[in-house]
């Protein structure tokens, strides 16, 4: 997440927030939500935030700043914390939506929030709450509700422009993506500049602050029927979340190359056509790279002869079978079932 870019964009959009943006502290913290505040500081969970698009990240920071500006933390003293949070989130979200922000699908939205104060909506939400049997149960339900919201926030994706990418459940695959972050880090440091936008606000042509030149990544998936489709999609999700604004193109191969498909959102990954079966020909794979991508990645189980041609790609191998390509670097992922089998055998012996 580029926090400095988000602050500049919000200050341009809301000049009156200038003093607030320069006085409020921003601090990374392992919060339950991707972003939170205590009335003085905006906290953000970098791990959770990276699964949001830059547009959605800007919304989440704007949401917390508006909470602080409206003094919601102090106004909530003595109230049911979970209910007050839902009420204030709904009111703030309605305000931001009315001002042109696109809300992620997992955000709290109430139709009546646009015409109610936070206190009025809080009273309405309290009436909808089932009466607790005792204070301990109410406290437990509050904690469970917030925990579920955090878990659901990781699972749910938004629409095409606001989509974010789910966490990888396979520990080995998640570790491989983390390893990719270190290998690809030099090419992920993008230059930014101002470019004329396509909007006019108060008679002034807007400008956009975006990456230039745009980084490119090409991913080749070995679809020779030995790796599950969901594993392939999970890998693409992780790499897309890692590269964020980069143009990501994904191609499938076995003994043929089936062309590249551009990936911009979670929906694109769900629709990704995974063609191929049978054998694997790595010569076909390395010849498929166009040469205009800074990042070249091959995801495979490694069960085939290495190509004759040198290829400076990152090879992500979903097995413990060693490979020795000409050029490039290799990351090994122990498949989940293989790891579980090893642990069972270890326990028996």
Secondary structure, 3 states (H helix, E strand, C coil): CCHHHHHHHHHHHCHHHHHHHHHCEEEECCCCCCEEECCCEEEECHHHHCCCCHHHHHHHHHHHHHHHHCCHHHHCCCCCHHHHHHHHHHHHHHHHHHCCCCCCCCCCCCHHHHHCCHHHHHHHHHHHCCCCCCHHHHHHHHHHHHHHHHHHHHHCCCCCCCCCCCCCCCHHHHHHHHHHHHHHHHHHCCCEEEEEEEEEECCEEEEEEEECCCCEEEEEEECCCCCCHHHHHHHHHHHHHHHCCCEEEEEEECCCEEEEEEECCHHHHHHCCCCCCCCCCHHHHHHHCCCCCCEEEEEECCCCCCCCCCCCCEEEECCCCCCCCCCCEEEECCCHHHHHHHHHHHHHC
